[in-house]
Amino acid sequence: MFDISTLLEISKGSVVAIVGCGGKTSLIELVAAENSDKKVLVSTTTKTFPMISEAVTLCDTLESSSRHKPQTGIQCLGQYNERNKKLEALPENVLAELVPHYDIVLLEADGSRWLPCKGWRDNEPVVPDYCTHTVGVVTMNALGKAATSDTVHHLPEFLTLTGLSEGAKITEQALEDMVCLPEGMFKKSAGQRYLIVNSVENKTTTQIAEFFLKIIKFNYPNHFKRLIFGSVHKNIWYEV
C-alpha cells in the first residue's frame, strides 16, 4: 500500500487535472490534505463545490482570487455561483497566471453530476495544456446496470462512444471504451496519464477492479503511466 500522492508522483511543480466520474472532488481533497505542508491551489476549470474547512483558505470571487497571496497550506479559488452553490472556473488567463506561484495545483476538470458513467462532448474535459498530470477516476458501480440517463451523464455521447444501445447492460468492455478510446475520458489529456479505479472496498470489488486494470494494461500498453485501484474513503491504494 502507498499514499495516493506517491502513486500519482505528485511533487512540487505538479499541475494535476482530475477527470472522469466517481470521486474526483474527494480525491482532490485527499491529495490536498497530504500536501498541506506546501502551497496547494485547488480550483476548477468547470464547476465544483467549494472546500469548506478551517484548514482551507477560500477565495470565492474573481477579485479575492486575483488578490490572494499564495501561502503554505490549502487555498481554494474560484467564483461562487449562489444559484447552484458551486465554485465556477476563473478566467483562463487568470488561472494560468496564478498556477506558477503554487507548489502543487489540483484542478477539477470534468463534471459527471454524480453519475458513474459519462460521454464527453466536444469541449470536454477542460484540461489546460500546461498540466503535468491528467488523472482519470472511474468506478465499477455501473457494471451490469442499464445504460440510461439514470446512470450516464451525456447519454447520447456515451452510446456513440461505446456502441451500446439505450437500456443495454453496461459491460466491462463499455467501461474500457469509456476510459481508453480516443474520444473518451482522456481525449483532452495533458502531461502523464494516470487511471484510478475508486470505491474498491471489499474482496469482490478488489477482484473486479484488478481484473479490469490488468485487461487495460494488456490492451493499452504504455497508454498510462500508472494504473491504480483503491478507496478514497478508506485511503487504501494498490498499483497494477
Sequence and secondary structure as in RCSB ss.txt:
>XXXX:A:sequence
MFDISTLLEISKGSVVAIVGCGGKTSLIELVAAENSDKKVLVSTTTKTFPMISEAVTLCDTLESSSRHKPQTGIQ
CLGQYNERNKKLEALPENVLAELVPHYDIVLLEADGSRWLPCKGWRDNEPVVPDYCTHTVGVVTMNALGKAATSD
TVHHLPEFLTLTGLSEGAKITEQALEDMVCLPEGMFKKSAGQRYLIVNSVENKTTTQIAEFFLKIIKFNYPNHFK
RLIFGSVHKNIWYEV
>XXXX:A:secstr
   HHHHTT  TTEEEEEEESSSHHHHHHHHHHHTTTSEEEEEESSEE    STTEEEE SHHHHHH    SEEE
EE EEETTTTEEE   HHHHHHHGGGSSEEEEE    TT SEE   TT S   TT SEEEEEE STTTTSB STT
TEESHHHHHHHH   TT B  HHHHHHHHHSTTSTTTT  SEEEEEE    SHHHHHHHHHHHHHHHHHSTTS S
EEEEEETTTTEEEE 
